Amino acid sequence: MAVLYFSSPVMAKNLKVEAVAGKRTTLLATAKENKVKIPFECEDGKCGSCLVKVVHLDGMRVKGMALTDKERSVLKSIGKLPKKEEERAAVNDIPPSYRLACQTIITDEDLLIEFTGEPGGS
């Protein structure tokens, strides 16, 4: 079981959501199911409109899914994947701070998901 905390200035208050890990559900799909309005356009990892900041709340027990090639490319093109985080993701399987909600699969860990509510912003 994963616990997700969605936070945004466009929300009246933060929302706590429990999600089943292992269903291969994305952050965006879970947000939509719970009426959290993360902006999105393509839902295919090409546009960057569903950019979120992900904070892992389980300390050193980070299990985040690896970046897809599309996600890596988009994050680099919008300046949200510093070289150090890209290397850490490639070498140590530690996901970067910024992710695309449509590409990020929920795993068994507690996360704080922050977004601005504006397309491409976080």
C-alpha positions in Angstrom: 0.0 0.0 0.0 1.3 3.4 -0.9 0.2 6.7 0.7 0.2 9.7 -1.5 -0.1 13.3 -0.3 -1.1 15.7 -3.1 -0.2 19.3 -2.5 -0.8 22.4 -4.7 -1.6 26.1 -4.2 -4.8 25.4 -6.3 -6.1 23.0 -3.8 -8.1 24.1 -0.7 -6.1 21.6 1.4 -3.7 18.7 0.9 -5.2 15.4 0.0 -4.1 12.0 1.4 -4.8 9.0 -0.9 -4.1 5.4 -0.4 -3.1 3.6 -3.5 -2.4 -0.1 -4.3 1.2 -0.6 -5.3 1.8 -3.2 -8.0 -1.3 -2.3 -10.1 1.0 -0.3 -12.5 -1.1 2.7 -12.0 0.4 6.1 -12.7 0.4 9.1 -10.5 -1.8 10.9 -13.0 -4.4 8.1 -13.1 -4.5 8.0 -9.3 -4.9 11.8 -9.2 -7.7 11.7 -11.7 -9.5 9.0 -9.8 -9.4 11.2 -6.7 -10.3 14.4 -8.5 -6.9 15.9 -8.0 -6.4 18.3 -11.0 -2.8 17.8 -12.1 -2.7 19.6 -15.5 -2.1 17.3 -18.4 -2.3 17.3 -22.2 -0.9 14.3 -24.0 -0.8 11.6 -21.2 2.0 10.0 -23.2 5.2 11.6 -21.7 5.9 13.9 -24.6 4.6 17.3 -23.5 5.7 17.8 -19.9 2.4 19.4 -18.9 2.0 17.0 -16.0 5.2 17.9 -14.2 5.2 17.2 -10.5 7.8 17.3 -7.7 8.0 14.0 -5.9 9.3 13.8 -2.3 10.0 10.3 -1.0 8.8 10.2 2.6 10.2 6.8 3.5 13.8 8.1 4.1 16.4 6.0 2.3 13.9 3.4 1.2 13.3 4.8 -2.3 11.7 2.5 -4.7 10.5 4.8 -7.5 10.3 3.5 -11.0 13.0 4.2 -13.5 12.7 7.0 -16.0 11.3 6.2 -19.4 13.4 7.5 -22.3 10.5 9.9 -23.2 10.4 11.2 -19.6 14.2 11.6 -19.4 14.1 13.6 -22.7 11.3 15.9 -21.7 12.7 16.5 -18.2 16.0 17.5 -19.7 14.4 19.7 -22.3 12.5 21.7 -19.7 15.5 22.0 -17.4 14.1 19.7 -14.6 16.7 16.9 -14.8 20.1 18.1 -13.5 23.1 16.1 -14.6 23.7 14.8 -11.0 20.1 13.5 -10.7 20.2 12.0 -14.2 23.4 10.1 -13.3 22.0 9.0 -9.9 18.9 7.7 -11.7 20.9 5.8 -14.3 23.5 4.4 -11.9 21.7 3.9 -8.6 18.1 3.6 -9.7 17.2 6.6 -7.5 14.5 8.6 -9.2 14.9 12.4 -9.7 12.9 15.0 -7.8 10.8 16.0 -10.8 8.7 13.5 -12.7 5.9 13.4 -15.3 2.8 12.2 -13.5 1.7 10.3 -16.6 4.8 8.2 -16.6 5.4 7.6 -12.9 4.2 4.3 -11.7 3.2 4.0 -8.1 5.3 1.7 -6.0 5.0 0.7 -2.3 6.2 3.9 -0.7 4.8 7.1 0.8 5.1 10.2 -1.4 4.4 13.9 -1.3 3.3 15.0 -4.8 3.6 18.8 -5.3 2.4 20.6 -8.4 1.5 24.2 -9.2 -1.7 23.6 -11.1 -0.3 25.3 -14.2 0.7 23.2 -17.2 4.4 22.5 -17.2 5.0 24.1 -13.8 6.0 22.7 -10.5 
